[in-house]
Amino acid sequence: MNPTDQLSLGFDQQEASATPVPLPGGHLGLPDGRSLPMEIRRSRRRTISLQIQAGSLRVSAPTWVPRSEIDRVIESKVRWIARCLDAEEERAANRLEPHEEWCDGAEIRFLGEACRIRLDAGTATIDWNATEGLLRLPLPAHASPDQIRDRVHGWMQAQAEDILRERLELLASAVGLQFQRFSLSSARTRWGSCTSDGHIRLNWRLVQFPLPVIDYVAAHELAHTRAMDHSPGFWDEVEKIMPNYREAKDVIRRARI
């Protein structure tokens, strides 16, 4: 948990013997239209604590503070809550490497579809058959897991160079945006990045996802050519590029691969 994702606000205790009142949680509406699940807990404490965790807001409050005061505090901190949620979503991609087995018959994902590995020493090149969902590798049956992984990752990176560049250029052209440079990334902490001078990097592992998810990450980085923060104006730019981005955003936010 990042320490900036928790906030405590103190109050002078009034009636320590006040009867605790169970409070419902529900959802908190954010300025950019997102709805954040919210849980409220009462306890013998002297502060109201707001904590963003696993995509939800946890509120801990003293037993004697009325619900109206809790709601007022939450409302006053709604922009802080939105910023913390953005930061959590950025960190959600910190496990990019899937748990995969590297052997004959193992399954990987490519463009959102299941793809089964076949070792075939009789073939000279890697062959992907989308109809059959097979990826044939020119390796013998006794190939080591490291050999298989390296061949698959090398093939994926070659595919990503073309696919990710094509999607990025297509989206940029559709809305009249420009970026200065594109390159693949092997980062272990994020799906994409954009520098202030317009250099966009996209993680080659994105080719494991369906095209709408790839497009969302590309749109996210393109929007940074207009706004380098995650303000409401930034999300307006994302929506201009990809009006139906929210479902794809949810997919990549939940991905712990």
C-alpha positions in Angstrom: 0.0 0.0 0.0 1.4 3.4 -1.0 1.4 5.8 2.1 -0.3 8.5 0.0 -3.4 6.2 -0.4 -4.4 6.7 3.2 -5.6 9.9 5.0 -6.5 10.4 8.6 -8.4 13.4 10.0 -8.6 14.1 13.7 -11.6 15.2 15.8 -12.2 16.1 19.4 -14.0 13.4 21.1 -17.5 14.3 22.2 -19.4 11.4 23.8 -17.2 8.3 24.2 -20.2 6.4 25.4 -22.3 7.1 22.3 -24.0 4.0 21.0 -22.4 2.8 17.7 -24.6 3.0 14.7 -24.0 0.6 11.8 -23.5 2.5 8.6 -24.2 1.2 5.1 -21.4 1.6 2.5 -22.6 1.9 -1.1 -20.8 3.7 -3.9 -19.1 7.1 -4.2 -19.4 9.0 -7.4 -16.2 10.6 -8.7 -15.9 13.8 -10.8 -14.9 11.8 -13.9 -18.0 9.6 -13.8 -16.5 6.5 -12.1 -18.3 4.8 -9.3 -16.2 3.7 -6.4 -17.4 1.0 -4.0 -17.3 2.3 -0.4 -17.2 0.5 3.0 -17.7 2.4 6.3 -16.5 0.9 9.6 -17.1 2.2 13.1 -14.6 1.7 15.9 -13.2 3.3 19.1 -10.8 5.7 17.4 -10.2 9.4 17.4 -9.9 10.0 13.7 -11.7 9.5 10.4 -9.5 7.5 8.1 -9.9 7.2 4.3 -8.1 4.4 2.6 -8.0 3.3 -1.1 -7.5 -0.4 -1.4 -8.2 -2.9 -4.2 -10.3 -0.4 -6.1 -12.6 0.6 -3.2 -12.8 3.2 -0.5 -12.6 2.1 3.1 -13.7 4.6 5.7 -12.9 4.1 9.4 -14.7 6.5 11.8 -15.2 7.0 15.5 -18.4 5.6 16.9 -19.5 9.1 18.0 -19.1 11.0 14.7 -22.5 11.4 12.9 -23.0 10.1 9.4 -23.5 13.6 8.1 -20.0 14.6 9.2 -18.5 11.4 7.6 -20.2 12.3 4.4 -18.9 15.9 4.6 -15.4 14.7 5.0 -15.7 12.2 2.1 -17.1 14.9 -0.2 -14.3 17.4 0.7 -11.7 14.8 -0.2 -13.3 13.4 -3.4 -10.5 14.8 -5.7 -7.8 13.3 -3.4 -9.7 10.0 -3.6 -9.8 10.2 -7.4 -6.0 10.9 -7.5 -5.3 7.9 -5.2 -7.5 5.6 -7.3 -5.6 6.7 -10.5 -2.3 5.9 -8.7 -3.5 2.5 -7.6 -4.6 1.7 -11.2 -1.2 2.7 -12.5 0.4 0.3 -10.0 -2.0 -2.5 -10.9 0.2 -3.5 -13.8 3.2 -4.2 -11.6 3.0 -8.0 -12.4 3.2 -8.2 -16.2 4.7 -11.7 -16.4 2.0 -14.4 -16.6 2.4 -17.7 -14.7 3.0 -19.9 -17.7 4.2 -23.4 -18.3 6.8 -23.8 -21.0 6.4 -27.2 -22.5 4.8 -29.0 -25.4 1.0 -28.5 -25.2 1.1 -25.5 -22.9 -1.3 -22.7 -23.5 -0.5 -19.0 -24.0 -2.7 -16.0 -24.9 -2.3 -14.1 -28.1 -4.7 -11.2 -29.1 -7.0 -12.5 -26.4 -7.3 -16.0 -27.8 -6.0 -19.3 -26.4 -3.0 -20.6 -28.3 -1.4 -24.0 -27.7 2.3 -24.6 -28.1 3.5 -27.5 -30.3 7.2 -28.5 -30.5 8.1 -29.6 -34.1 11.7 -30.2 -35.0 10.7 -30.8 -38.6 9.7 -27.2 -39.2 12.2 -24.5 -40.0 10.3 -21.4 -38.7 7.7 -20.5 -36.1 4.2 -21.0 -37.5 1.1 -19.6 -36.0 -2.2 -21.1 -37.1 -5.0 -18.8 -35.8 -7.8 -21.2 -37.0 -6.4 -24.1 -35.0 -5.1 -22.0 -32.2 -1.6 -23.5 -32.5 1.9 -22.1 -32.3 4.4 -24.5 -33.8 8.0 -24.0 -32.7 11.0 -25.4 -34.5 12.3 -27.1 -31.4 12.9 -30.8 -30.4 10.7 -32.6 -27.9 13.5 -32.4 -25.3 13.8 -28.6 -25.5 14.1 -26.9 -22.1 11.5 -24.6 -20.7 13.9 -21.6 -21.1 14.4 -22.4 -24.8 10.6 -22.6 -25.3 9.9 -19.4 -23.4 12.7 -17.5 -25.3 11.3 -18.5 -28.7 7.7 -17.6 -27.7 8.7 -14.3 -26.3 10.9 -13.5 -29.3 8.0 -14.3 -31.6 5.6 -12.2 -29.5 7.9 -9.2 -29.5 8.2 -9.4 -33.3 4.4 -9.5 -33.6 4.1 -6.6 -31.1 6.4 -4.3 -33.1 3.9 -4.4 -36.0 0.6 -4.7 -34.2 1.1 -2.1 -31.5 2.6 0.5 -34.0 -0.3 -0.1 -36.3 -3.0 0.4 -33.6 -1.2 3.5 -32.3 -1.0 5.1 -35.7 -4.6 4.2 -36.5 -5.9 5.8 -33.4 -3.7 8.9 -33.7 -4.8 9.5 -37.3 -8.5 9.1 -36.5 -8.4 12.1 -34.1 -5.6 14.2 -35.6 -3.0 13.5 -32.9 0.7 13.2 -33.4 3.4 11.4 -31.5 7.1 11.8 -32.2 8.4 8.3 -31.7 7.2 4.7 -30.8 9.1 1.9 -29.3 8.4 -1.4 -27.5 8.8 -1.6 -23.7 9.7 -4.6 -21.5 8.9 -2.7 -18.3 7.8 -4.8 -15.3 5.8 -2.0 -13.8 3.6 -0.5 -16.5 1.8 -1.2 -19.8 2.8 2.1 -21.5 4.4 5.5 -21.1 4.6 8.8 -22.9 7.3 11.4 -22.4 6.7 15.2 -22.6 8.4 15.2 -26.0 5.9 12.6 -27.4 7.9 9.4 -27.2 5.3 6.6 -26.6 6.4 3.2 -25.3 4.0 0.2 -25.2 4.7 -3.0 -23.5 5.1 -5.9 -25.9 3.1 -8.2 -23.6 0.0 -6.2 -24.6 -0.3 -8.6 -27.6 -1.7 -11.2 -25.1 -4.9 -9.0 -24.9 -7.8 -8.5 -27.3 -7.5 -5.4 -29.6 -9.9 -3.2 -27.6 -7.6 -3.5 -24.6 -4.5 -2.7 -26.7 -6.4 0.3 -28.1 -7.2 1.5 -24.6 -3.6 1.5 -23.6 -2.6 3.2 -26.8 -5.4 5.8 -26.4 -4.2 6.4 -22.8 -0.7 7.2 -23.9 -1.9 9.3 -26.9 -4.0 11.4 -24.5 -0.8 12.2 -22.6 0.4 14.1 -25.6 -2.3 16.6 -24.7 -2.3 16.2 -20.9 0.5 14.7 -18.8 -1.7 14.3 -15.7 -4.8 12.2 -15.0 -7.2 15.1 -14.5 -10.8 15.1 -15.8 -9.5 16.9 -18.9 -7.1 13.9 -19.5 -10.0 11.4 -19.4 -11.9 13.7 -21.8 -9.0 13.3 -24.2 -9.1 9.5 -23.8 -12.8 9.4 -24.5 -12.3 11.5 -27.7 -9.9 8.8 -28.9 -11.8 5.8 -27.7 -15.4 6.6 -26.6 -16.1 3.1 -25.2 -12.8 2.9 -23.3 -14.2 2.1 -19.8 -14.7 -1.6 -20.3 -11.2 -2.1 -21.7 -9.8 0.0 -18.8 -11.5 -2.3 -16.3 -9.9 -5.3 -18.0 -6.4 -3.9 -17.8 -6.9 -2.5 -14.3 -7.9 -6.0 -13.0 -5.1 -7.8 -15.0 -2.6 -9.3 -12.6 -0.6 -11.2 -15.2 
